[in-house]
Amino acid sequence: MGIEFKRRDKVAKFLNPFKDFELSEAKCQIRKDPLTGRTGRLAHFVGFKPPSADFTRIIEDSEQNCPFCPENVLKITPKFDPGQIPEGRLKKGESILFPNLLPYDANSALAVLCKKHYRALTDFTPGIFVDALENCLDYLDRVIEDKGGTYGLVTWNYMPAAGSSQVHPHFQVYATQEPGNFLQAMLSSGRKYMQENGRTYWEDYIKAETDAGQRLITQGKSSVWLTDFVPLSALADIVGIFPEKQTLFDLSNADLREAAQILNTAIAYLGQQGVYSLNMGWMPARETERHHWLQLRISPRLYLAPHVWCTETPSLVYQYQESFMIWAPEDTAKELGEFVKKAESGH
């Protein structure tokens, strides 16, 4: 069974008050994810730019008593049980990792990325991400006793629109037996695909996307980057896939540096497009789940109407779990691909 990128075009008709109530049309499209079957709707706002939001006051006020800033982080953040992590906290470069006071699982931690309280998406460096990810891997390696039965998750909620309660950049990291509904759907569907076809879905998916040439961004030595056909974000999900790798522990130092470099370039592109918030999540398998390939997903977030703090999660998205897209993934892939090429060439 081949991979199909199914879509249905629709047209809505109405009497337009901005054109003296003449009959007008607006196009939209319904897409179906080829793996899980989840659907999403492309309501294409031609030339849409994320409306600007002024976070100056929030940034300035939050810095006054920020628990993650250098003068506070070692004073008011918790320490690990010495029986688990004798150092109390883990450090790598500017990154400091410590227990989460509001844990999501028995092993749940936060990793501050850098000393600087606020960084725009255009103000990060690959080294910041390498250090923070290595710190997270050190933590996961110490707390995961059964790598065959545990998922090591690393996530990032950047700025308020993405659900962050702290401006200071930080990752969330946890070891869990429950991977979350979205990842579980990919794992279950991928297992079924392998049983029915005798092949890994992600190998066929990358070939299908490469042949289509519409959403491919770039290919590194150990990763393939593209935009998702049915993103979670209203803008575009950027996805890095790491062939033949299941967990973060499978990444070599070179793999990690490559991922950090492309991640840094991708978010810089988003920042230049006016994006000011995003979610990031690693989507691993357990080491025994060979039917799934490790992925990194970046989902831009925004306020559709910042003057009333209107988010992009209405009932359709939040309760019906139905994605809607404003940016066509194909357009984003083309622009971001060109941006990556220029970054790699030093221009």
Secondary structure, DSSP 8 states (H G I E B T S, - for coil): -----EEEEEEEEEEEGGGTTEEEEEEEEEEE-TTT--EEEE---TT--------HHHHHHHHHT-TTSHHHHHHHS----TTT-TTSSEEETTEEEEE-SS-SSSEEEEEE--SSS---TTS--HHHHHHHHHHHHHHHHHH-S-TTT-EEEEEEEESGGGT-S-SS-EEEEEEES---HHHHHHHHHHHHHHHHHSS-HHHHHHHHHHHH-SSEEEE-SS-EEEE-SS-SSSS--EEEE-TT--SGGG--HHHHHHHHHHHHHHHHHHHHTT--EEEEEEE---TT-TT---EEEEEEE-EEEGGGTEES--HHHHTS--EEESS-HHHHHHHHHHHHHHHHHT-
